[in-house]
Amino acid sequence: MALSMYNHHHNNQRELSSTSLKQQQQQQQQMDTIKYVRYTPEQVEALERVYIECPKPSSLRRQQLVRECPILSNIEPKQIKVWFQNRRCREKQRTEASRLQTVNRKLTAMNKLLMEENDRLQKQVSQFVYENGYMKTQLTNASAVTTDTSCESVVTSGQRQQQQNPTLHPPRDANNPAGLLAIAEETLTQFLAKATGTAVDWVQMLGMKPGPDSIGIVAVSHNCSGVAARACGLVSLEPMKVAEILKDRPSWFRDCRSLEILSVQPTGNGGTIELIYMQTYAPTTLVSARDYWTLRYTTGLEDGSLVICERSLTPSNGGSGGPPAPNFVRAEMLSSGYLIRPCDGGGSMIHIVDHVNLDAWSVPEVLRPLYESPKILAQKMTIAALRYIRQISQEMSGEIRHSGGRQPAVLRTFSQRLCRGFNDAVNGFADDGWSVLGSDGVEDVTIAINSSSSKLPCSQGNSSTMLSILGGGVVCAKASMLLKNVPPALLVRFLREHRSEWADYGVDAYAAASMKSCPYSIPGARPSNFSSNFPSSHVVIPLAHTLENEEALEVVRLESRGFSQDGVLSQDMYLLQLCSGVDENAAGSCAQLVFAPIDESFPDDAPLLPSGFRVIPLEPKTVGSSPNLFLLIFFSSLSLMFTDAGLMFQDSRTASRTLDLASTLEAGAGGSRPSSDDNNELKSVLTIAFQFTYGNHSRDDVIAMARQYVRSIVGSVQRVAMAISPSRLNSTLGPKTLAGSPEAVTLARWISRSYRFHTGMELLLSDPQASGDSLLKSLWHHSDAIMCCSMKSNASPVFTFANQAGLDLLETTLVALQDIMLDKVLDETGRKTLCSEFSKIMHQGYSQLPAGICVSSMGRPVSYDQAIAWKVLDDDGTNHCLAFMFMNWSFV
């Protein structure tokens, strides 16, 4: 019996082993079949067509492909899956190989560039060593002999000795070809000495490190006549294409108003000489615009390089500057230009030099850094040219995808039109039809009107506007302010992200309606924050951005949360917005926020009437500056003068308007304010300009509305400045109380007491009987995010308080907190959970919510492990607000 059972068991084991071996052999055969399958050319062609449409098809799609394509009927879906995997792998390998080849070419060219830069620096060091030795020798000789004062017998440097016998140039006349060629050749020599030699002492800008993906090497001048900037970079465009782009200066230089080529003269060496008149915009309402009369020389060098150099024509160099233009200050362009060298394997190496004398003495002393800072020149011209060329290069190579179905050239045109329209509004040139109106007795806002047909929106392609029927024009209200210790990038970013802190929904509705055929009544003046009158929120829809994200073009959707006047425009409104300069580490960078009302589906030639803000730094911030004090000083753009005693207006009827915002901040325990050294303060100038259309019957009303609106924005900037000041939460002060809320100490006591009453646990580690200041401090520094929101039945809950962790989670400030709604923070799951638990919170007093995801005001997802919601009761036991505590939260 035992023997038969053993034999039976042994036979079963043999059968199982045989079956397992057969299965392994079948699987190996299948794998071999899949691995070594051969495809016919027709099959490969069919699979390639599918790959172009969908590189990673699903299992259902692969099965459908086998059924619908007869030539693939003999191939298993698993084999097709492996083919697509291999195809994606080959594509990835080719892409990586191409990228590495590109990087290698860039590194080779960059190495050559760095070696040239090293040679230049060695020459500069040798020159310094020589001059230093020569000076020591002269000082030694001077101490041994009596100095002859009747003549200059002591030479202090080798350079001075060379200048004792200057080379005499033959007289040159810019009115004949020979004279122009002589000036052009001299300009070429001087430019090359600056681009590759030691004619200017260059200091490299911080953060501009060379590399295959960097913008290049950027340097600024040190102790030279005027201001100068130099850049060296690599692009994947051929030299002729680069030259074509750089010559079209209005396309990339945003401050260029116009460039007119007066004459073109060929030269015997195959080059060309052009006489050019160029006008540039003024950056703010407080200074005049600049213009140039220049000679531009384009020629080739023996090594195959292409040179475009330029220089102003002045009586000192044998040229004629041309007649002066009204409202413009004549500036001088010293020898500047572009050296474009072809690179091995394609592409170009570009050397850019910009050297100008902007006549800084013609502007008030406090604003002279606008024209004396080489960093500002580098950001506006030198770096802007390199960035634009790199952007074009990336677009032509297909590395930048189209956004929203629009070509990159169209999006660039939108950006240029927004900047140009804003510059036109700030400058208000008379030849464009602008005229300045008299003030209402207070010189803080300048009003200009333009009834020229070219400024009307209908002239830009929209003939359906009512202005084309009723006539009218454009009103521009503008003002400028000097800011101290308010970072420009931070201010513009705050204005962009928290629009309701300064904008008026009614004014936005009027601006949007004026671009259409529908009427809309002019909103009246309101003294308080406008966002409370027309509650709304805005959603930013990105359209395009530059390679380094220093500039972004976007559509802003203003979501309506009620009915506007007369029931008109109750739907959402849209703005086309351009934001730039929000990088706080970019030295000399101008921060700007410009926008214009548009339709939801705006065409490529949509009419634009831009408004916005521009903040330009006046001087770098130094170590030891006090961030606790900042001033806002109003300037009149009409009657402003500066004296050694301070700032005052020429009009004796108008006193100096100075707002010391530090006086509105809460003082410390001693009631004293910290002192500040004026020389160490971060200064910048803010320019505000808003444009509105009007009909002939509503001109005066629109002017009054525009003036009052800009004044209200100036008041809002004060609140924004206090919110973003680095000292807005002084360590000795704690959080500020929000308007309309109970005292912060009382609210902290209510929050803590209500939590203990509902849950039976302590919220804060401090003694329940401790003083109110201790409770507030413990609540403020609590590790979990604690925030309160309103409990109004007829409105969506909005946040009214948050501790430091809560503000960090929401990525906002106490001032902007009331602009954030609860339903915008919670995701769909969180909203459903809160709705299901709301009745429990009302009856039981609190509820524990599961882990989930919420969203900050910047749109970033935030995860949390648990949340608790409870009712906050006041001293009478009445529901005051709803409190939330998000535990163990972190950004995803």
Secondary structure by P-SEA (a helix, b strand, c coil): caaaaaaaaaaaaaaaaaaaaaaaaaaaaaaaaaacccccaaaaaaaaaaaaacccccaaaaaaaaaaccccccccaaaaaaaaaaaaaaaaaaaaaaaaaaaaaaaaaaaaaaaaaaaaaaaaaaaaaaaaaaaaaaaaaaaacccccccccccccaaaaaacccccccccccccaaaaaaaaaaaaaaaaaaacccccccccccccccccccccbbbbbccccccbbbbbbcccccaaaaaaaaacccccccccccccccccccccccbbbbbbbbbbbcccccbbbbbbcbbbbbbccccbbbbbbbbbbccccccccccccccbbbbbbcccbbbbbbcccccbbbbbbbbbbccccccccccccccccaaaaaaacaaaaaaaaaaaaaaaaccccccccccaaaaaaaaaaaaaaaaaaaacccccbbbbbbccccccbbbbbbcccccccccccccccccccbbbbbbbbbbbbbbccccaaaaaaaaaacccccccaaaaaaaaaaaccccccccccccccccccccbbbbbbbccccccccbbbbbbbbcccccccccccccbbbbbcccccccccccccccbbbbbbbcccccccccccccbbbbbbcccccccccccbbbbbbbcccbbbbcccccccccccccccccccccccccccccbbbbbcccccbbbbbbbbbbbbbccccaaaaaaaaaaaaaaaaaaaaaaaaaacccccccccccccccccccaaaaaaaaaaaaaaacccccccccccccaaaaaaaaaacccccbbbbbccccccccccccaaaaaaacccccccccccccccccaaaaaaaaaaaaaaaaccbbbbcccccccccbbbbbbcbbbbbbbbcccccccbbbbbbcccccc
